[in-house]
Amino acid sequence: MFDLIIRRARLVDERLVDIAIQDGKIVAVGQVSGEAKDERLLDGTVYLSAGWIDSHVHCYPKSPIYHDEADKIGVATGVTTVVDAGSTGAADVDDLWQLTRKAQTQVYALLNIARTGIVTQNELADLKQIDKPAVRAALQRLPGFIIGIKARISSSVVGGNGIRPLQLAKEIQQENGGLPLMVHIGNNPPNLDEIAEQLTAGDIITHCYNGKPNRILTPEGELRLAVKKALQRGVRLDVGHGSASFSFEVARRAIAQGILPDTISSDIYCRNRIDGPVKSLAHVMSKFFSIGMTLPQIIDCVTWKAADGLRLQHKGRLEPGFDADLTLFTLSNEVRPLLDSEGETVQGQQHFIPLAAVVAGQWKVTEEGKAKNVFDL
């Protein structure tokens, strides 16, 4: 007997399948015979995908600048896994780990290379903040929780240190087994060309569609040569929408040229969740319908591509043996305004409505699912 069977779920390729779950793992996908302790029969209109992964959030509740609670940005909105992107450094990552053990959402961390994390906006203006032994010790203490490192390389963060903090981040990366490195880009200096030249296969540029002058496109709207070469080397693009880092115009031009994101993430924290323009990962995902991406492309960016980029080996796929993390959702065709970080509004024609999340086999109804009373619980 299975723990859970979900029947007549609609995949993004429009197939209807059953999903069987046992001991927190997917054990069968397709036509499933047999019984389960819990069985959910859908009507064929509810979509199901691997659990959504938000690979750039801020969920350290004690952060003085960017803070939130994991479940408010996670299971309440259909997201099964969140990755805190550098809120904490070696000094307080243990506290983040402890606080998030109570969450229903699965939480991982990218460790800020600055010891104190984001306590101030300029954590890399003092190179003494970059403490290699402290980073190594933190990685050894929390190997299953810290899955990579984060370096914020923009003028307000690095001060007069230019590219040097990124060079030190690359040294830390190589000295610790080549773990994933996410690099925040924003205002210069340093110039994006200098940043891109430092990056190697698997490194992640976040805020890839920001509208600042130091963006991935030239003034003529073409992809910068240094960024093009970086992508050819295997560097990845992450959205990291945030309060000030997503431009419809930049994204529209880039996607029209085939410069698609590898991952769609929110850069969410309480203020941009409550006041916008982020609101939720689903809300950010919905924006990409309006600028040239398809449903399967969008879902790929929050499932297997997110898992692959951060080396979450048992997540992101609807296959036997993978973690039983699932997101159930519908699509609304109600026309709604969507706002970017630059003040541009687009009338969105299609929107994700997350209804439930399954985390390690456990069923969680989202806030919208409760409001719509879709499931008989």
C-alpha positions as CSV (number, residue, x, y, z in Angstrom):
1,M,0.0,0.0,0.0
2,F,1.3,3.4,-1.0
3,D,1.3,6.4,1.3
4,L,-0.3,8.7,-1.3
5,I,-1.6,8.4,-4.8
6,I,-2.6,11.5,-6.8
7,R,-4.8,10.5,-9.8
8,R,-5.6,12.3,-13.0
9,A,-3.0,15.0,-12.6
10,R,-2.3,17.1,-15.7
11,L,1.3,17.6,-16.7
12,V,2.6,20.6,-18.6
13,D,2.8,18.4,-21.7
14,E,-1.0,17.9,-21.2
15,R,-0.7,14.2,-20.3
16,L,-2.9,12.9,-17.5
17,V,-1.0,10.7,-15.0
18,D,-1.2,9.1,-11.6
19,I,1.7,9.7,-9.1
20,A,2.4,7.2,-6.3
21,I,4.4,8.2,-3.3
22,Q,6.0,6.1,-0.6
23,D,8.3,7.2,2.3
24,G,8.7,10.7,0.9
25,K,9.8,9.5,-2.6
26,I,8.1,9.2,-6.0
27,V,7.7,5.5,-6.8
28,A,5.6,5.5,-9.9
29,V,4.4,7.9,-12.6
30,G,1.8,6.9,-15.2
31,Q,-1.1,4.5,-14.7
32,V,-0.8,3.4,-11.1
33,S,-2.8,0.4,-9.7
34,G,-3.1,-0.4,-6.1
35,E,-4.3,1.4,-3.0
36,A,-2.9,4.2,-0.8
37,K,-3.4,5.5,2.8
38,D,-4.4,8.8,1.2
39,E,-5.7,9.1,-2.4
40,R,-6.5,12.3,-4.2
41,L,-8.6,12.3,-7.3
42,L,-8.2,15.4,-9.5
43,D,-10.5,16.3,-12.3
44,G,-7.9,16.5,-15.1
45,T,-7.8,20.3,-15.1
46,V,-5.3,20.8,-12.2
47,Y,-1.7,20.9,-13.4
48,L,1.1,19.1,-11.4
49,S,4.8,19.6,-11.7
50,A,7.8,18.7,-9.7
51,G,7.9,21.0,-6.6
52,W,8.8,24.6,-7.4
53,I,12.3,25.7,-6.3
54,D,12.9,29.3,-5.6
55,S,16.7,29.5,-5.9
56,H,17.0,33.1,-4.6
57,V,15.1,34.2,-1.5
58,H,15.8,36.0,1.8
59,C,14.2,34.1,4.7
60,Y,16.4,34.8,7.7
61,P,13.9,36.3,10.1
62,K,16.6,38.2,12.1
63,S,18.1,40.0,9.1
64,P,17.8,43.8,9.6
65,I,17.5,44.5,5.9
66,Y,16.0,41.6,4.0
67,H,14.0,39.2,6.1
68,D,11.0,36.9,5.8
69,E,9.6,33.5,7.0
70,A,10.3,30.5,4.9
71,D,6.7,29.1,4.9
72,K,5.2,32.5,3.9
73,I,7.3,32.5,0.7
74,G,7.3,28.7,0.4
75,V,4.5,26.2,0.9
76,A,1.9,29.0,1.4
77,T,2.5,29.9,-2.3
78,G,3.2,26.4,-3.8
79,V,7.0,26.5,-3.4
80,T,8.4,23.4,-1.9
81,T,12.1,24.4,-1.7
82,V,13.7,27.8,-1.1
83,V,17.3,28.8,-1.2
84,D,18.3,31.7,1.0
85,A,20.8,33.7,-1.2
86,G,23.4,35.2,1.1
87,S,21.4,36.7,4.0
88,T,23.8,35.1,6.4
89,G,27.5,34.6,6.5
90,A,29.7,32.3,8.6
91,A,28.8,34.3,11.8
92,D,25.1,33.5,11.7
93,V,24.3,30.8,9.2
94,D,23.9,28.3,12.1
95,D,21.1,30.5,13.4
96,L,19.4,30.5,10.0
97,W,19.7,26.7,9.9
98,Q,18.2,26.3,13.4
99,L,15.3,28.7,12.8
100,T,14.4,27.0,9.5
101,R,14.3,23.4,10.9
102,K,10.7,24.2,12.0
103,A,9.6,25.2,8.5
104,Q,7.4,22.9,6.4
105,T,9.2,24.4,3.4
106,Q,12.6,22.8,2.6
107,V,15.3,25.5,3.1
108,Y,18.9,25.6,1.9
109,A,21.4,28.4,2.0
110,L,24.0,30.1,-0.2
111,L,26.6,31.4,2.3
112,N,27.5,35.0,1.9
113,I,31.3,35.3,1.6
114,A,31.1,38.2,4.1
115,R,31.2,36.9,7.6
116,T,28.3,38.9,8.8
117,G,26.1,38.4,5.7
118,I,23.8,41.3,4.8
119,V,23.7,43.3,8.0
120,T,24.5,46.4,6.0
121,Q,24.3,47.1,2.3
122,N,28.1,47.3,1.9
123,E,29.2,44.0,3.4
124,L,32.2,43.6,0.9
125,A,33.6,47.1,1.3
126,D,35.9,45.8,4.0
127,L,37.9,42.8,2.7
128,K,38.5,41.7,6.3
129,Q,34.9,40.5,6.2
130,I,36.0,37.8,3.8
131,D,37.3,35.1,6.2
132,K,38.2,32.0,4.3
133,P,38.8,29.8,7.4
134,A,35.4,30.8,8.8
135,V,33.7,29.9,5.4
136,R,35.4,26.6,5.4
137,A,34.4,25.8,8.9
138,A,30.7,26.8,8.2
139,L,30.7,24.5,5.1
140,Q,32.0,21.6,7.3
141,R,29.5,22.2,10.0
142,L,26.4,22.4,7.7
143,P,27.3,20.4,4.5
144,G,23.7,19.4,3.7
145,F,22.3,22.9,4.3
146,I,24.9,25.2,2.7
147,I,24.9,24.3,-1.0
148,G,27.0,27.1,-2.4
149,I,28.2,30.7,-1.9
150,K,27.0,34.1,-2.7
151,A,28.9,37.2,-3.7
152,R,27.1,40.6,-4.2
153,I,29.3,42.4,-6.7
154,S,27.9,45.9,-7.3
155,S,29.2,49.3,-6.3
156,S,27.0,49.8,-3.2
157,V,28.3,46.5,-1.8
158,V,32.0,46.4,-2.7
159,G,32.7,50.0,-2.2
160,G,36.2,50.8,-3.6
161,N,37.2,47.1,-3.8
162,G,36.1,46.6,-7.4
163,I,36.5,43.1,-8.7
164,R,38.7,41.9,-5.7
165,P,35.8,40.4,-3.7
166,L,34.8,38.3,-6.7
167,Q,38.3,37.1,-7.1
168,L,38.3,36.0,-3.5
169,A,35.0,34.3,-4.0
170,K,36.4,32.3,-6.8
171,E,39.3,31.3,-4.6
172,I,36.9,30.2,-1.9
173,Q,34.9,28.2,-4.5
174,Q,38.0,26.3,-5.8
175,E,39.4,25.7,-2.3
176,N,36.1,24.1,-1.3
177,G,35.4,21.6,-4.1
178,G,34.1,23.9,-6.8
179,L,30.7,24.5,-5.1
180,P,28.0,26.7,-6.9
181,L,28.7,30.4,-6.9
182,M,25.9,32.9,-7.3
183,V,27.0,36.5,-8.3
184,H,24.7,39.4,-7.8
185,I,25.1,42.1,-10.5
186,G,23.9,45.7,-10.3
187,N,25.4,49.2,-10.6
188,N,29.0,49.6,-11.5
189,P,31.9,49.7,-10.7
190,P,32.9,47.0,-11.2
191,N,31.8,46.8,-14.8
192,L,29.8,43.8,-15.9
193,D,32.4,42.9,-18.4
194,E,35.0,42.5,-15.7
195,I,32.6,40.4,-13.7
196,A,31.7,38.1,-16.6
197,E,35.4,37.5,-17.4
198,Q,35.9,36.0,-14.0
199,L,33.1,33.5,-14.2
200,T,33.4,29.8,-15.2
201,A,31.0,26.9,-16.0
202,G,28.2,26.6,-13.5
203,D,28.6,30.0,-11.9
204,I,25.3,31.9,-11.7
205,I,24.6,35.5,-12.7
206,T,21.6,36.7,-10.7
207,H,19.5,39.8,-11.5
208,C,20.2,38.9,-15.1
209,Y,17.4,41.1,-16.6
210,N,18.0,44.2,-14.4
211,G,17.4,47.5,-16.1
212,K,20.5,49.3,-14.7
213,P,23.1,50.8,-17.0
214,N,25.5,47.9,-16.1
215,R,23.1,45.3,-17.6
216,I,23.6,42.3,-19.9
217,L,22.5,44.2,-23.0
218,T,24.5,47.0,-24.7
219,P,22.8,50.4,-25.3
220,E,21.9,49.1,-28.8
221,G,20.1,46.1,-27.2
222,E,22.6,43.4,-28.1
223,L,24.1,40.9,-25.6
224,R,27.4,42.1,-24.3
225,L,30.3,40.2,-25.8
226,A,31.8,39.4,-22.4
227,V,28.4,37.9,-21.2
228,K,28.0,36.0,-24.5
229,K,31.4,34.4,-24.0
230,A,30.5,33.6,-20.3
231,L,27.3,31.9,-21.4
232,Q,29.3,29.9,-24.0
233,R,31.6,28.7,-21.1
234,G,28.5,27.4,-19.2
235,V,27.7,30.4,-17.0
236,R,24.0,30.4,-15.9
237,L,21.4,33.2,-15.8
238,D,19.1,33.6,-12.8
239,V,16.2,36.1,-12.8
240,G,16.3,37.2,-9.1
241,H,13.5,39.7,-9.7
242,G,13.6,41.7,-6.4
243,S,12.6,45.2,-5.7
244,A,15.1,46.8,-8.2
245,S,16.4,44.1,-10.5
246,F,13.9,43.1,-13.2
247,S,13.1,45.1,-16.3
248,F,10.4,43.9,-18.8
249,E,12.2,45.8,-21.5
250,V,15.5,44.0,-20.9
251,A,13.9,40.6,-20.5
252,R,11.7,41.1,-23.6
253,R,14.7,42.0,-25.8
254,A,16.9,39.3,-24.4
255,I,14.3,36.5,-24.7
256,A,13.5,37.6,-28.3
257,Q,17.2,37.0,-29.0
258,G,17.1,33.5,-27.4
259,I,18.8,34.6,-24.2
260,L,16.5,32.7,-21.8
261,P,17.0,32.4,-18.1
262,D,18.2,29.1,-16.7
263,T,16.3,29.8,-13.5
264,I,13.4,32.0,-12.5
265,S,13.7,33.2,-8.9
266,S,12.0,35.9,-6.9
267,D,14.6,37.5,-4.6
268,I,11.6,37.8,-2.3
269,Y,11.5,39.2,1.3
270,C,8.7,40.6,3.3
271,R,8.6,44.1,1.9
272,N,8.5,43.2,-1.8
273,R,6.2,40.3,-1.0
274,I,3.6,42.5,0.7
275,D,4.0,45.7,-1.3
276,G,5.2,44.2,-4.6
277,P,6.5,44.1,-7.3
278,V,7.5,40.5,-6.4
279,K,4.5,39.1,-4.3
280,S,5.4,35.5,-4.9
281,L,7.4,33.1,-7.1
282,A,4.1,32.3,-9.0
283,H,3.6,36.0,-9.6
284,V,7.1,36.4,-11.0
285,M,6.7,33.3,-13.1
286,S,3.5,34.7,-14.6
287,K,5.4,37.7,-16.0
288,F,7.3,35.4,-18.3
289,F,4.1,34.5,-20.3
290,S,3.9,38.1,-21.3
291,I,7.5,38.3,-22.7
292,G,7.8,35.2,-24.8
293,M,8.1,32.0,-22.7
294,T,5.9,29.0,-22.8
295,L,4.4,27.0,-19.8
296,P,6.9,24.1,-20.1
297,Q,9.9,26.6,-20.4
298,I,8.7,28.5,-17.3
299,I,8.2,25.3,-15.2
300,D,11.6,23.9,-16.3
301,C,13.2,27.1,-14.8
302,V,11.7,26.4,-11.3
303,T,12.1,22.6,-11.3
304,W,14.9,20.5,-12.9
305,K,17.0,23.5,-14.1
306,A,16.9,25.0,-10.6
307,A,17.8,21.7,-9.1
308,D,20.7,21.0,-11.5
309,G,22.2,24.5,-11.1
310,L,22.4,24.1,-7.3
311,R,23.2,20.4,-7.4
312,L,20.0,19.3,-5.6
313,Q,20.3,15.8,-6.9
314,H,17.0,14.3,-5.8
315,K,14.8,17.2,-6.7
316,G,13.2,18.8,-9.7
317,R,12.0,15.8,-11.6
318,L,8.8,13.7,-11.7
319,E,10.6,10.4,-11.8
320,P,10.8,7.4,-9.5
321,G,13.4,7.8,-6.9
322,F,13.2,11.5,-6.7
323,D,11.9,13.4,-3.7
324,A,8.1,13.6,-3.5
325,D,8.0,17.3,-3.8
326,L,5.2,18.5,-6.1
327,T,3.3,21.6,-6.9
328,L,-0.3,21.6,-8.0
329,F,-1.6,24.7,-9.8
330,T,-4.1,26.0,-12.4
331,L,-3.8,28.9,-14.8
332,S,-6.1,31.9,-14.8
333,N,-6.8,33.9,-18.0
334,E,-8.1,36.9,-16.1
335,V,-6.3,40.0,-17.3
336,R,-4.2,41.5,-14.5
337,P,-1.6,44.3,-14.4
338,L,2.0,43.1,-13.8
339,L,4.7,45.5,-12.6
340,D,8.4,45.2,-13.1
341,S,11.1,46.9,-11.0
342,E,11.4,49.9,-13.4
343,G,7.8,51.0,-13.2
344,E,6.6,49.4,-16.4
345,T,3.2,47.7,-16.2
346,V,2.2,44.9,-18.6
347,Q,-1.4,43.6,-18.8
348,G,-0.8,39.9,-18.0
349,Q,-3.0,37.5,-19.9
350,Q,-2.2,34.3,-18.0
351,H,-1.3,33.7,-14.4
352,F,-0.2,30.8,-12.2
353,I,-2.6,29.9,-9.3
354,P,-0.8,27.5,-6.9
355,L,-3.3,25.3,-5.1
356,A,-1.2,22.8,-3.1
357,A,2.3,21.7,-2.4
358,V,3.4,18.2,-1.6
359,V,6.7,18.3,0.5
360,A,8.4,14.9,1.1
361,G,5.0,13.3,0.5
362,Q,3.1,15.6,2.9
363,W,0.1,17.4,1.4
364,K,0.0,21.2,2.1
365,V,-2.8,23.4,0.7
366,T,-1.7,26.9,-0.3
367,E,-3.4,30.1,0.7
368,E,-5.1,30.4,-2.7
369,G,-6.1,26.7,-2.5
370,K,-7.8,27.3,0.8
371,A,-9.5,30.4,-0.6
372,K,-10.8,28.6,-3.6
373,N,-11.7,25.4,-1.6
374,V,-10.5,23.3,-4.5
375,F,-9.7,20.3,-2.4
376,D,-11.9,18.5,0.0
377,L,-9.8,18.3,3.2
